[in-house]
């Protein structure tokens, strides 16, 4: 697994790319937490749909951290 950097609005975001599309083995994902952002409910539903399209039925939770600007 390789990590990447993304630069958005003066911020550096580190992330890893995970391929969910192939292979017979699924990753042992138990839950996903969506970070605070505008339209957080839309982000949650989008993540649920994405995971479902790859055969995952896991809890997608909302972060309890408040959104700050």
N, C-alpha and C positions, 0 to 999 in steps of 0.2 A: 504494500500500500504506500502511496506517495502523497505527501502533503503539498498543497498549493497555496499561493497568496493571491488575493484579489484586492484591488485598491478602489474604494468607493468613497467619494465625498470626503477626502482627507483622512480616511480610516484605512487601516490594513486589516484584512480579515484572513485568517488562516483556516483552511478547510481541507478535508480529504475527499477524494472522488471514489465512490463505491458503485460498482456495476451491479445493479439488481436484475439485469435482464436475462442473464444466461446461467447455464448450469443447473444441475439437479439439486444441489445443496442450497438451502436458504440460510441467510444469516440469522443468528439467534436474537432477533430484535424483539424486545418485550414492550417497549414504549418509546414514544418520541415526544419531546417537549418543544413547543413552538415558542420562540423568543418574543419579547414584547415588540410590537410594531403596529403601525396603522393597519386597520382592517385585519386584525388578528384572527377573527372568526373565519374570514375568507382563506387566510393562510392555513388554518387548521383543516378546513374542508378540502383544500387543494392537496395537502399532504396525505389526508386519508384516501383520497381518490388515487393519488400516485402510488401509494403502497398497495392499495387494493388491486390496481392494474398489474402489479407484479406478484400477486398471490399472497400478500401479507395481510393478516387481520390482527392489528395491534392497536393499543390505546394511543391516541394522539391527544396529549394534554396541553393546556395553556399554562405558560409560565405565570407564577404569582408575583414576579417582579414587575413593578409599575414602569410604564413607558416614560422616559425622560428625554427632553430635548436639550 
